[in-house]
Amino acid sequence: LITSIKSITSILTSPFDFENKYSQIYKEISKLLPMDGMFLGLYLKENSLLHLIFIMNENQRFPEVTIPVESRIEKEALTKRRPVLKNNIKQSLNYLNNNHKVVRSTLAAPLIYRDQVIGLVSLQNYTSNVYLETHLEFLSLISGFITLDVINFILTKAREIEKNALKQLQKVSHELTQPLTGITGYCNLIREEISKDDPFFREISDMEEQALRLEKLIQKVQMTVHLNHSEIAKNNPYLNLLKILQLDE
């Protein structure tokens, strides 16, 4: 047991990418206890959803997916904030494509950070009565280490999303600024060629003034944009959790 915990903590602190890291953890846990499947999810409490960031079933990796918290086991672990062991159950894994097998035994442990439940780690088996209290204690123990790693993962993903969004904003701003600069330049040239008494003089001046105002507005948006208050933040599980946990302060 101690050897397995050491191996898992070593993997968690390794420079491996997230997918490889948890694939190795899946293999390490499989050496210690019977397991057909494992998932790691972020808990979006407001919408009662789990965003599964790692899913492995029978040594096959599945892509990220968001699912409603419907299982009684998951609800109990998340709402009562405690590890749960269930044998002799019948639970379908609807998030697995073309998988008609039924889970008979499962373990689930909440991930708690700053007194908030941020996620869930769960192990599943297609055979009844395979899990013991010692297995639950083991999962509960490593869930603490996993929590810290997930926090780092959330921070990394959120920063990547922010960086990409800012790049896109800068690109759009550049596309808008270029024609506006051209408009103000042409307006200035035309205004120099006509007298103040010309009926178009006022219209040209107004056009130039509005173009300059838009340029300043774009610059202001570039300087003051804060993604945690944008639609991106509202709809993204990583930025959503970043805001809830106040990790961006």
N, C-alpha and C positions, 0 to 999 in steps of 0.2 A: 504493500500500500504506500509506504513512504517513498519507495523507489518510483512508483507511478506518479505521485504528486510532484516529486522533484523533476521528473521528465516533462510533465505538463507545464510546470512553471518555467522550465528552461525553454520550452517551445514558445510559450507566450511572450517571453522577453527576447526572443530571437528576431533577426531582421527579416524573416520570411514575410511574404505578402499574406494578407488575411486568409485567402482561400487555402493556400498551402499549409498555413499554420493550423487551421482547424481541421483540415484533412488529416494531419499528423496527430492531432489530439483525438480525433475519432478513432484512429488506429490504436493509439495508446490506451484509450478507455476500453476498447474491444478486447484487449489482452487481459483486463482485470475483471470485467463482468460481461454477461451476455447482452448483446445489443445488435439490433437490425437497423435501427435508424436513429438519427440525432438531428435536432434543429436548434438554432440559436436565433431568437427574435427580439426586436425592439418593440416595446409596449407603447402604443399611442392611446393613452387612457381616454382622452376626450371623445374619440371615435370608437373606442373599444376594439382596436385593431392590433394585430401583431404583424410587424414587417419582418419577415424571415430573411435574415442576411446570410445564413448558412444552413443548408439542408443537405444531409447525406443519408441515403437509404440503400442498404445492401451494397455498399461500396460505390454507389453511383452518386455523383454530385448533381444537384438540381439548382436552377437559377433562383435569384431573389424573387419573393412574392409577398404580397400583403393579403392577410386573411382575417376574417372576423374572429373574435374570441368567442367561440361557441362551445368548445369542449368543457365539460364540467371540471376536468382535471386542471386545465389551464386557468380557468376562472378561479378555482380554489387557490391555486398557487399565487396568482396575481393579486387577488382581492384580500386574501387572508395573510399574504406576505410570508408564506412558509413553504418548505419543500413538501411535495406530495408523492406518495407511492400508491399505485393502484395495480392490483392483479385481478384476473378474471373479468376483464372489461371487453367491450366491443367498440372500437373506435376506427373509423375510416379516415385515411389521410387524403383528403380531397385535393390537397395542393400538389400531389404527385400525379403526373400524367400517366394514364393507363395503368394505374395500380389499384387492384381490386382486393388486395389483402387487408386483413383487419388486425389492428393492434390489440393484443391481449394483455400486455403488461407495459406499464410506463412509469417513468420517474420524471418529475418536473421540479425545478428550483428557480425561484424569482431572483433577478439581479437587482440589487438595491444599492443606490448611491445617493448620498446626502438625504437619507431617509425617504427617498422616492423610488418606487419600482420602475426601473427603466427597461426591463426586458425579462426574458425567460430562456432557460436552457432545459431541453427535454430529451430524454432517451426513450426509445421504444423497442418492443420486442413482439414478434408475432406468435409467441408461445405464452401460455398462461403460467402464472405462479413462478416466475423466474427471478423476481427481484426481492431482495431482503432489506431489512432496516440498515444494515451495514453499507449496502449499495447507496441508499438514500443519504446516509451520512457523508459518504465519499463525494457524491454529487454536490451536496450542500457546501462542503469544504472547498471544492475547486471552483464553485460558482463565484466565490469572492474574488479569486484571481481573474476569472473570466470577466467579471464586472469592470475591473480596472482596465483590462485590455479593450473592452467594448467602448469605454469612455474615450480612450485614445483613438479608437477607430472612428467614432462619431466626430471627434474634433478634426481628424484628418480629412474625412469625407466632406464635412461642412466647409472646411477651408478650400478644398478643391472646387466645390460647387460655387462658392463665393468668387473664387479667382476666375473661373470660367465665365460666370455671369458678368463680372466686371469687365472682362475682355470683350464680351459681346456688347456691353453698354458703351465701351470706348469706341468700338467699331461703328455702332449706330450713330454715336455722337459725331464721329469724324465724317460719316456720310452726310449728316445734316449740316455740319458746320461749313463744309466745302462750298456747297451751292449758295449758302447764306453770305459767305465772304465774297463770292462772285457778284451777288445781287447788290451788296452794299458798295462794291467797287464801281459797278456800272451806274448805280444811282448817283454816286459822287461825280463821275465823269459827265453824265447828262446834266446834272445840276450846274456844273461849271460852264456848260455850253449855252445855257438859256438864262434869260434875265429873271429877276424876282417877280416881274410883272406877268411873266408867262403863266397861263392857266394851269400848265402841267407842273410848274415849279413846286407848288404846295403838295401835290400828289406824290411827286418823286421824293420830296423830303419826308413825307409820312411813310412811304415805302422803306426808305433807308432807316428810319427810326425804328420801325417794326422789325426789320431784319436784325438790327443791332440788339434789340431787346431779346429776340429769340436766341441769338448767339450767347448773350449773358445768361439766359435761362438754362441753356444746355450746359454751360460751364458750371452753373450752380448745382445742377443735377449731378454732374460728375463728382463734385466735391462733397455733396451732402447725402448721396445715396447710402442707405443702410439696409442690407438685404434681409435682416431679420424682421423687417416690417413690410416686406414685399410679398407678393403672391407666391414667389418662389419659396420663401420660408414657410408660408402657411401650408403648402402642399408637399413639402419635402420632409420625410421622416427624420433625416439627419439634422437639418436646420431647425426643425420643429423641436426636437429634443435638446438641441444646443441652446435654444431660447428658454425652454422650460427649466433646464438645469442651470441656467445663467452661467454657462461656461464661456460665454463670449465677453464677459465683463472684465 
